[in-house]
Structures are given as C-alpha cells and as structure tokens.
C-alpha cells in the first residue's frame, strides 16, 4: 500500500478505469502525459482511493483501503491473499466495524441534508410530522418499516444491510440513499456514489 498527500485525480490515466463510468466525466489525462501509478513490483496498483480531500491511497486489496477509513480495521487477521477475513469470527468483526462506521456516516449525512433543506426553505421542521422527524433524526439502527419515502421529501439515508435481500424487511422505495457495508467493495462503492471518497479499480484487477 502507498499513500500520497495532496495528490491530483487528473494524473490518473485512462488505464485507471473507474468501476462506474460517470466518474470519468471531464477527465482528459492521457497515457502519454501521465504514467500509470505502479507498485514496487512495477505492476499497476489494483485499487485507488482518494479521501480526506487531498490524500490518495494505492493498494493491492480493498481491505487495505477500508483500513484507511476505519480505525483498527487493519488489525483484523487477513488471509493469504491479504483480504479480510480469515475466519467466520473475523468476518463478523469486519462486518460490524463497517456497519458501525456506516451508522455514523448516514447519521451525519441525514443531519446535513435536513439542515441544508431547512436553510434553503425546502423543509419546515415545524410543519413535519413527528413520524417524519423521528425517522430522519432517530437512531439509524432503528429499521424504517415504511414502503415508500416521498420523492419530494428530504432524502432518507439508510443502511442497506438492514433491509432485503440481507434481512426479511422490505427495502423502502422512493427518495432513499443506501450505504452498503455488506462487503468491503460494496462499502467503498457506496461511499464513492455518495461523493465521500473516490474509489477506482484498475481494469486488470
């Protein structure tokens, strides 16, 4: 794993193909202008994460990237491929650590979305029902059992693993944003789609 402070996303070449095509919009780097970042064995790094505004981490596994985001995550024993976990107990520990950070993350995002909508005049807390406020501002470990969240409402942030297909609780539709900690890659993808990090995977990984 390699960390770079103050890195520039525009230095990643087309050889670094994002998992999601919309990330490439506006990129103009070329292989001639910028060399592909390579690890000590001169192979392209399989994974890249831009986080904390200016830091870029290159890694061989998604586990290493999650370890950058979650304190003590890298202390979980890894298997011979460098991926977490190496036992069922370690698997559960890793999942709960991702889930714990996911709860904190969606709580902060929900509060921020509600504050922004209120400041913009798009949401009036005084006119909202108690159920609406409880759903948004209550603990994110409390499962929302409604079938639909109104499209015109403030987005509702939820944890994907609390709902189908991971549990028997139906997945609510509507203006809902899900953070998925079910696997390391799914977690990084979710964070990427929320705009909290930029996660890329080399086309050969």
PyMOL commands that set and color helices and strands:
alter all, ss='L'
color gray80, all
select helices_A, chain A and resi 9-11+21-24+62-69+73-75+88-119+125-127+130-137+160-162+184-193
alter helices_A, ss='H'
color red, helices_A
select strands_A, chain A and resi 2-5+47-51+55-59+148-149+156-159+173-174+176-179+198-201
alter strands_A, ss='S'
color yellow, strands_A
deselect
rebuild
show_as cartoon
